[in-house]
């Protein structure tokens, strides 16, 4: 057996660095967190070659006293905690005391720092864990940390790094997340001498979302603000229309710390489940303020994971909060034919162009009409007679009707806006605020000193009426049902918008919610079958059926043993839609066998509800206008009428503006 020996300090430091420093982004993360813990309000991150050759992080924090600089680079040296008891209430981002020692073990490090009560600053150099120099220099208050040549002394590890572009992308992604987690800090990111990101530090989360993710995301957000026992949730959740194919847009921060949590991710996706298609993931940016004693952050060296004391309570609160934010909102996706530059035109431009005559021949005709009108309405009556011509009462009677008609038309046109203003219903305060914000002049927000303002969601025209709900009882009176398209889609005109309803998805949603409501109330009778259904079950199916027999009985099933592995289904739920009885029962059992966590009866009820959707009217099925009207009326009472149980939209909209752009009536 080999002898047991104590490793030397250099080897220990490199082993520790292997746990903390994986790539340039790991170095930037540790230095950024140290700058935030130093109470910095402005931080600049600069990298070159993806951070492999050069990383510089500058902050205006409290700095490090000269006599403590060398101590800061020792392992397990930290100013964040003093004893094991402090781990329970730790609120800083870093606390292990391993970051600087790990970075210095694999980089050539230079540190320039100055505290507020010092006349001069200090410059410290350390390479591979070995001190090189410590001297006084002139420096502003704060700290500048420079790391050069990552893994210069461990070439084997350097080979595992990706290309400079890939590593730079990881650093950029990290800086964006730190900026989102601390909107009160101004953060600038420079890559290869080019400014890539600059936040203002004005504590406005929506500004940062606009800067990082763009107009589309910023215009489709719903605010979240909830307070529970020892937990507060704030931030924004995205509408289903901006769903993505990966979880990269699920951003959540706990006490300012960017983490990954299976509990939080599952709660978010469970809340979005009724609103989104499978294999799609939402955009969220949530900040959690949780009492430190309810968390355990000392789980992983990179501090990307943590544990909750009450995981089930956190899960329930997150799911309910997001569900409430999404419910009873107008979530009808808008279909647009515009591309590129056309998308930038505002609704104000549309209104202005709509007032003008769009087609060239119409412009010419209306121009002549307006010119003639101005001449006739400004002339005295005598001017209708040619110069030197004798007044002819009969001629005046022939000409004056034309003049009177034009003058009357002009006066009626002047009265129309006033009439529309008087007859228009009152506009809500929310809509008035959005209209005023949309009328603000555009500004250039490309410069770092001019952060982007809050971008109001680009709402369709009907947002000004009835609080923006197409499926509203008052709005319903103004719907104009046009007809059926392809025996599947119903077209409805409302407030200069064309709404297209998928009859199958809409009916499926109606049946789903009604069935779920009946299941929650246990409002099921039993319909007896004669003859009964005889089913042969496998061993696994038989065990599951016996395990959940009480729930099956509560739902209205009557099942008894028929000998061997055969069972007789003598009764089925009476108020389920008329679907294949054998398929219903067997698919319920299959669903339970596939789900290892099917300990709750809700999973059985959801399976029944999903099966009930098979009774929905299908596509390519002709419906009458009365049936379509009844379908829309039933959608009014649904909790979430905008998506079917599988997440597909039930309604999409198309604006008059988009249609006229496509037909070149607006150029």
N, C-alpha and C positions, 0 to 999 in steps of 0.2 A: 504494500500500500504506500503511495507517495506520502511524503511528509507534509504536514499542514504548516503553511507559512502565512505571514501577514503581508498583504500586498503593499507596495510602495505608494506614496501619495499621488504620483503622476498617473499610475495605472488606475487608482481609485477614482481620480478626477475624470479620466476619460471614460470609465464605465458609467459614472454618473451623467456625464455629458451625453452618452448614448441613449439614456432614458429621457432626457429633456430636449436635446438638440438633434433634430432629425434632418432639418434642411434650413435654408436661409429664413423661411417664414417663422421657424421656431425662435431664432435669434430676435427677429423683429417683434414677435409676440412678447417675449420676456422683457425687452427694453421698453416697449410701449406701456406695458403694465406697470413697470417701475416708474415711468414718467407720470402716469396717472396717479399712482400712490403718492408721488411727491407733490401732489396738488397743482400740477401744471394746468394752465388754461390754454396753452398753444403748443403744439408739437409738430415738428417737421421730420418726416421719414424720407431718406434719400438712399437709393440703391443703384448699383451698376452691375451689369451682367447678371441680372436676376438676383443680386445679393450675394453671389458666390465670391466676387472679388472685393466688393465694397458695400458696407452698410453704415449709415450715419443716422442717429436719432438725436434730435436736439429738442430740449424743452425749457420752459421758463419756471420750473419748479423750485423747490427749496434748496436744491444742491446738496453736496456731501461735504462735511467738514474735513479739513486736510488730515487731521490725525486719525480719521476713520476710513480713509480711502482704502488703505491696504487691508483693513479688517473686512471691508465689504466684499472682497474677492475670496475670502475663505469660505469653505463649505460649511453650511448650516449657520452662517452669520446673517442675521436679519434684524430689522428694526420694527417688524410688523407684530411679533408676538414675544412674550417673555417666558411663558410657562405652558404646560400642557392644557391648563384650564382655558387659555386664550384660544385654543383651537375650536372651542365650542361657539365662541362669539366672534370669530375672525370676520372682518368686513373688508379687508384689503384684497386686491387681486392676487398679490404674491405674498407668501409667508414662509416658504420652505427654506429659503436662504441658499438655494442651489443654482440659481440662474446665472449670476455673474461668474461664479467659479466654473460652471460648465462651459460658458461661452469662452472664458479666458483659456480653458484647457485645449480648445481646438481652433482658436483664432489668434490673430495678432491684434491686440486691443489697445486703443488709446482713449483716455478719459480726460475731459476738460470740465471742471466744475467750479462753482463759486456759490457761497451762501450769502444771504443778505447782509450779515454782520461782518463780512470779511472785506478787506481793502483790495486784495488781489485774489485771483483764482489759482487753481492747481492743475498741473498736467501730469498724468500718470500713464505709464506704458507697461504692459505685461504681455508676454507671448508664451503660449503653451504652458501657462500656469507659473511661469518664472518672471519675477519682477525685473524690469529694465531700468526705469528711472522714475523720479518724482521731483517736480520742480514748480516754482511759482511762475505764473503767466498772467497777463491781463485778459480778463474774460467777463462777459455779462453774467448776470445772476441766472442760475440754472445749471443744466448739465448737457454736455455733448458727448455721446458715446459713439466711437468709431470702431468697427470690426472689419478687419481685412483678411482676405484669403482663408475662407472657411475650410476647415479640415486640411490645412496645409501640412500638418504633421501626422495626419492619418490618411494617406492616399487611398487606402483600401475603401474607406468610407466615402471618400470623394467620388469614387467611381460609381457609386449608387445614386448620385444626384442626376436629375434630368437636365434637359437643355436649359440655357439661360432664359429663354422665353417661357418655358413651363414653370421654372422656379419663380420668375418674376410674376407670373399669374397667381401663384399661391400667395405671394407677399401682398399683391394688390387685393386679393380676396380677403385676406386677414385685416388689412388696414381699413377696408370698407366696413367690415363687421365691428371693428373697434370704434369707428366713427359712428355707426348706428347705435352702439351700446352706450356712447357718451356724447349725446348731441350738445352738451354744454361746453365741450372742448373743441377748439378750432384745430383741425388736423389737416396737414398738407402732405401729399405724397408725390415724390419726384422719382422718376425712373429714367436713367440714362439722360439726365439733364432736361427732361420734359415733364411739365406739370401734368399729373394724371388725376388728381383729386384735391379739392380744397373745400372744407366745410367752414361755415362762419362761426360755429360755436354759439348760435343764438338760442339753443335749446328747443328748436322746432324740428320735430322728427320728420314731418312731412317734407320740409325743405331738403333734408338729407335723402329721403326716398326719391324725390324728384331728381336730385343731382346724380344719384347712383343708378337708378333704374329707369328714369325717363318719364315722359309725359303719360304714356299709356297706363303704366302702373299707378302713378300718382293720381290719375283721374278716375281710378276705379277702386277706391279704398273706403272702408267703413270704420269709423272710430270705435275703440273698445275702452271702457273704463269701468272697472268693477272692484269692489272691496269686500273681502271676506275676513274670516278669523285668521289674523297674522299673515294675510296675503293680500296684495294689491296688484291688479293687472291693468296696464295701460298700453296703448299703441294702436295699431291698425291691422285689419284683416282685409284681404283682397276679395273682390267679387269673383265668382266662379269663372267669369269670362277671361280672366288673366291667369288661369291655371297653367301649370307647367308639367313637364313629363318627368321631373326629378324633384327630390326634396331640397334642392339647393336654395330654394326661395323660402324655406321655413326657417326664419330667424327669430330666436327668442333668447332673452338675456335675463339672468337671475342675479339681482343685486349688482348689475353692471358687468357681470361675467358672461361671456359667450360660452355656451355649453351645448352638449348633445345629450338628450334624455329620451329614452324610449317611452316613458310615461307621458311626457309632454307631447311628443310627436303623435302618439296614438290618440291622445285626447283631441288634438287639433284635427286629425284626419277623421275621427269618429264624428265630430261636429259637422264637418263638411260632407259627410257621406251622402246625405239626402240631396245635396246640391251639385254634386260633381260626378263625372263619369269615372269608371274604374281606371286605374293606372294613371290618373291625373292627380297632381298635388297642388295645394293652394299656396298663395303668397301670404305670409304673415310676418309682422314685425311687432313682437310683444315684449314688454318690459315687466318683469316680476319683481316686486319688492317683498321679500319674505324675511321674517325674523330669523336671525342667524342660528338661534338654538333649534330651529326646525330643519336645519340642513346639516349635512356632513360633506364638506368640500375637500377633506383630506382623503381622497379616494385614489387619485391617479397623479403621477408626477407632473403631467402637463395641465392638470386642473381643468380638463375638458369634460369631466364627469363628476356627478355628485349624487348624493342619496337624500331622499325626503323622509322625514319622520312619519308623515301621514300621506303616503303616496296616493291612496284611494281618494282622499279628500281633495288633494290637488287635482287629480284626474277629473273628478266630477265638476269641480269649479271651472276648470278650463273649458271642458266640453260644453257646459251650460252657458258660460259667458259668450263663447263664439256662436253657439246656436242662437242665442238671443240677438246677437248683433246681425246675423244673417236673416232671421225670420222677419216676415212682414215688410220686406224691402222690395223695391222694384228691381228685379234681377233679370229683366228681359234683355238678352244680347242683341246688339244692333248689327245688322249685316250691311256692309258698305262696299260699294264698287270703286271707291276712290283709292288711288295709290300714289305714293310719293308726295309730290308737292301739293296735290289736291287735298290731302288730308289736313294740311295746315290752315285751310281757309275756315274762318269762323262762321258761326251762325249769323253774326252781324253782317258779314260779307254776303251771305245768302239773302238776307232780307233786303240789302241794298240792291243787289243784282236782280232780285225778284221784282222790285219796284220798277226797274228799267225793262224795256222790251228786249228780250234776248236775241231773237233772230234778226239778221241784217235787214230783210225786207220789212219786218215789223218796225224796226228802228226808223227806217225811212218813212214809212206810212205814218207812224205816230209823230215823227218830227213835223211833217207837213200838217198834220191835224192840229198840233199844238200851235204852230205858227199861224194858221188860219184862225184858230180860236182867239189868240191874243189880239190879232188885228181886228176881228169883228167885235170883241168885247170892249175894245178901247176906242172905237170909232163912234162919233156922233151919228144919230140916225140919218141926218142929211147926207152924210158922206157915202151912203149906199147909192146915191144917184150920181150919174156922171156929171162932170163939170159942165155947166151951161144948160143942163137938161131941166126941163120944167118939172116941178113936183107933180108926181102922179100918185094919187091915193091908192089906186089899184096896184101899182108897182110896189108901193110900200107894203101893202098887205101881202104881196107875193114874197118880198125879201125879209120882212120882219119875222115871220115864223122861223126861218132858218136861224136868224140871230137869236131869237128867243129860245130856241131849242138848245143852241150851243151854250148860251148864258146859263140856262137852267141846269144843263149837264155839269158845267163847271161848279156851280153852287152846290149841287148835290155831291159832287166829288169832295168839295171842301168839308161838307158836313159828315161824310162817312167816318173819318177817324174819331170824331167826337161821339158819334153814335156807337161805334164799336167800343169806345172807352166806357160809355155809360152802361152798355149791356154786358160787358165782360165780367165774370165772377171775380170776387176779391182774390188777390194773389197772396199766398202764404208768406210769412216772414222769411222762411228758409229759402223759398224761390226768389223773393225779392233780393235777398243777399247774394244769391248765386248770379242773378241777372246783373246786379251792380258790379260784382267782381268780374264778370265776363266783359263789361264795357270799359274796364280800365285799359289805358294805352299799353301796348307791348313794350317791354324793356329788354335790354341785352344782359343776359345772366351768364354769359360765357366767362366774364371776368370774375376772379375769385372774390373780389370785394363786393360783389353784387349777388348775394344768394338768391336763389329762385323763390318766389312767393308761394303761398299755398295755392295749389291748382285745383279749382273746383271741378267736380266731375262733369264731363261733357254730357249733359242730360238732353234727352229728346224733348221736343216741344211740349209734350203733354205734362212734363214735370211742373209747368206753371199752373196746372189745374188739378184740383182734387188731390193735392199733396203728391202728385206724380205717379199715381197708381192707375195703370190701364185697367186692372181688374178691380174696379171700385164701383159700388152701386150707383153713385152719381155719374161716374164716367160711362157706365154701361148704357145709360140713356142716349149717349151721343155716338155709340158704335154704329157703323154702317156695314152690315154683313154683305160682302160682295158675292161670294160663291165658293165652290170647291174646286181645287186644282189637283189633277192627277188622282182623283178619288181618294186623296189622303190628307191634303192640306186645305184649311179654311182661311180665306182672306177677309180681313176686317180693316176698314178704314177708320181712323180716329185722329183728329188733330194733326193733319198733315203728316201722318205716319201710316205705313202699311204694316199691319201685324199679321203674321202667318202662324197658324196654330196647327200642330201635328195632332190629328184626331186620336191616333193610337196612343201616343205618349200622354195626352191630356186625360183620356179615359182611364188609362192605366194608373195615373196618379190619383184620380178620384177614387177608384176601387181600392188602391193601396191605403190611402188615409182612412177611408171608411172602415176597412177591415181591421186596421190597426186600432182604431178607436173602439170597435166592438171587442177586440181582444183585450184591451186594457180594462174595459168595464166588465169583462167576463160575460158579455151579453150574447151568449150562444145557446141555441136550443139544439135538439137532436132530431135528425131526420132518419127514420128507420128505413133500412134497405131490405127488400124482399125480391129475390133471394140475397143473402149476405155475400160479401166479397170474401173469398177464401185466398189467403196469402201464405206462401211458403217463405219463411224467413231463414236467413243464415244465422250462425251462432252469434256473430257480433250484433246483427240487427235485433235478434231476440233479447240480448242483454240490454241494449239501449232502450228498447220498447218497455221492458219491465222497469228499468230505472226511472223512466219518465211517464209511467202509466198514469199517475195522478194528474199530470198536466194534460195528457190526452183526454182524460175523462172530463176535466174542467172545460175543455174546449168543445165538448159535445160528441166525442167519439165513444162508441161502445164496442169494446174488443174482448173477445173471449177465446180461450184455448180450444182448438178443434182437434187436437190429437197430434202427437209427434211434433214436428216443427211448423205445423200449419195453424193459422189463427183466422178466426171469422170476424170480419168487421161488419157488425150488425147495424151500426148507426154512425152517421157523419154529421159535422156541424151543419145546422139547418140554414144559416144565413151566410154561408160562404157562396161565392159565385159558382155557377154550375160548370165545374171542370172535371177532368178525369179523376174519379175518386181513388183508383189504384195508384195513379201517378202521384197524387197529392200525398198520400200516406208514405209511399216508398221514398219519395224525394225528401220528405221530412227526415226520415231515418238516415238517408244518405248524407244529408247536411249535418246531422248530429255526429255521425261517425267521422266526418272530415274535420270537424272542429273540436280540438282537444280541450277547449275551455267552455264547452257547452254545459256548464253547471247551472246557468240561469235560465229560467223559462222564457225570457225575452227572445232568446235565439230561436226557440221553437216558434214563437208567435211571429217573428219576422219572416221565418221560412214559410209559414202559412200565408202571410200577407203577400209575399213575393209570388207564391204559387197562384194566389187569387187573381193576380194581374193577367194570367193567361186568358181570362174571360173578357179582357178589354177588346173593344172593336178594333179590327185590324186595318192596316193600310190597304189601298186598292179596294175600298168598300164604299159604295155610294151612300151618302147620308142626305136626308132632307134638310131644308133650312130650319125647320122646327127642331129637329134633333140637334143641329149645330147650335142653335140658340140655347137649348137646354143644357148642352155641354158647357158652354161659356158661363151660363148662370151657375152651374155646379162648381166651376172653377173658382168663382168668387168666394166661396166659403172654405176653400182649402187653406191649410196653414202654410204650405209651400207649393203654390201652383206652378212654379216656373221650371221644375225639373221632374222627370219621371223617377221611379225608384232606382233606376240604373244610372241616373245622373244626366241623361240626355235632356236637352231643353225642350219644353213643351211649346214655347212661343219664341219667335224671333221677330225683330222689327226692321223696317227699312224706311228711311226718310224720303220725303218728296224731293229734298235737295239732292240726294244721291241719284234718284231716278232721273231728275232733270239734268244733272251733270252727265249721266250716261247717254242721254238722248241729245246732248249738245245744245239744250235749250239755255243752259248757263255756260258761258265760255270765258 
